[in-house]
């Protein structure tokens, strides 16, 4: 049961932090996957475009480290983005073994459109919260993320 029962009270477990985080995570994932599908992108393709938009051209291995993906797996991602003329790769003139990746004009335009569309999707998902509450939520989530995702082991 996901809503209140006949008496209007939710079961106690639904107010537990773990349950709420897991359930909201599931709802956010569903919303985010629909957003990405609407733009014909995977999560890694989206992240690649946004990192290149933020940081500019990068070496392929550096980009893989930033994205936390295996450099061999990134090749297929870049191939698909290049097929859509969103990224371009070129040999680094200073080191012919190295490949640099940059956004193309259409890739840069898509990055801007994605940033705006993601803001709209975020605002829609968080519509129940005031701007101050959204800021507080984000600070708390960042603290938890840093404590768990960045912790050794």
C-alpha positions in Angstrom: 0.0 0.0 0.0 1.5 3.3 -1.0 -1.1 5.7 0.3 -3.0 6.3 3.6 -5.3 3.6 4.8 -9.0 4.1 5.6 -8.1 5.9 8.9 -5.8 8.3 6.9 -2.6 7.2 8.7 0.4 5.8 6.9 2.1 2.8 8.3 5.0 3.7 10.6 7.7 2.3 8.4 6.8 4.8 5.7 8.3 7.6 7.9 11.6 5.9 8.3 14.6 7.6 6.7 15.8 4.5 4.9 12.4 3.9 3.4 11.9 7.5 2.4 15.4 7.7 0.8 14.9 4.4 -1.1 11.4 5.3 -2.3 12.3 8.8 -3.3 15.4 7.4 -5.0 13.2 5.1 -7.0 10.9 7.9 -8.0 13.8 10.2 -8.9 15.4 7.4 -10.9 12.2 6.8 -12.9 11.8 10.5 -13.5 15.5 10.9 -14.6 15.4 7.9 -16.9 12.4 9.3 -18.6 14.2 12.7 -19.0 17.2 10.9 -20.5 15.1 8.8 -22.8 13.3 11.9 -24.0 16.6 13.2 -25.2 17.8 9.9 -26.6 20.7 9.7 -24.1 22.1 7.3 -21.6 23.4 8.4 -18.2 27.0 8.2 -19.3 26.3 10.1 -22.6 24.6 12.8 -20.6 27.4 13.0 -18.1 30.0 13.1 -21.0 28.2 16.0 -22.7 27.8 18.0 -19.5 31.5 17.5 -18.3 32.8 18.6 -21.7 30.4 21.6 -21.6 31.7 22.6 -18.1 35.4 21.8 -18.5 36.0 22.2 -22.3 38.1 19.7 -24.3 39.7 16.9 -22.4 42.0 14.0 -23.1 40.0 10.7 -23.4 41.6 9.1 -20.3 41.1 12.2 -18.2 37.5 12.3 -19.2 37.1 8.6 -18.3 38.5 9.3 -14.8 36.2 12.3 -14.2 33.2 10.2 -15.3 34.4 7.2 -13.2 34.1 4.9 -16.2 36.6 2.5 -17.7 38.4 4.2 -20.6 37.7 1.2 -22.8 33.9 1.6 -22.1 34.1 5.3 -22.9 35.1 4.6 -26.4 31.7 3.1 -27.3 30.0 6.1 -25.6 32.1 8.5 -27.6 31.5 6.6 -30.8 27.7 7.0 -30.4 28.0 10.7 -29.6 30.3 11.2 -32.5 27.8 9.4 -34.8 25.3 12.1 -33.7 27.9 14.8 -34.3 27.8 15.8 -30.7 31.5 15.3 -29.9 34.7 15.2 -32.0 38.0 13.4 -31.2 41.4 14.4 -32.5 44.9 13.2 -31.9 46.8 15.5 -29.4 49.6 17.2 -31.4 51.8 17.1 -28.3 51.4 13.3 -27.8 50.1 11.3 -30.7 49.1 8.5 -28.4 46.5 10.7 -26.7 43.0 11.5 -28.0 41.3 14.7 -27.1 37.5 15.0 -27.0 35.5 18.2 -27.5 31.9 19.1 -28.0 30.9 20.1 -31.5 28.5 23.0 -32.2 25.5 20.8 -32.0 26.9 19.1 -28.9 27.3 22.5 -27.2 23.8 23.5 -28.2 22.5 20.3 -26.8 24.4 20.8 -23.5 22.7 24.2 -23.1 19.2 22.7 -23.9 19.9 19.8 -21.5 20.9 22.2 -18.7 17.7 24.2 -19.1 15.5 21.1 -19.4 17.1 19.4 -16.4 16.3 22.5 -14.3 12.7 22.3 -15.3 12.6 18.6 -14.5 14.3 19.2 -11.2 11.8 22.0 -10.3 8.9 19.8 -11.2 10.2 16.9 -9.1 10.8 19.2 -6.1 7.7 21.4 -6.5 6.5 20.4 -3.0 9.5 22.2 -1.5 10.1 25.9 -1.1 13.4 27.3 -2.6 14.9 27.4 0.9 13.9 23.8 1.6 15.4 22.8 -1.7 18.7 24.4 -0.7 18.6 22.7 2.7 17.8 19.3 1.1 20.7 19.6 -1.4 23.1 20.5 1.4 22.1 17.6 3.5 22.2 15.2 0.5 25.7 16.5 -0.4 26.9 15.8 3.1 25.6 12.3 3.1 27.0 11.7 -0.4 30.5 12.9 0.7 30.3 10.8 3.8 29.4 7.6 1.9 30.3 7.8 -1.7 33.7 9.3 -1.2 34.6 7.3 1.8 37.5 4.9 1.4 36.5 1.3 0.8 
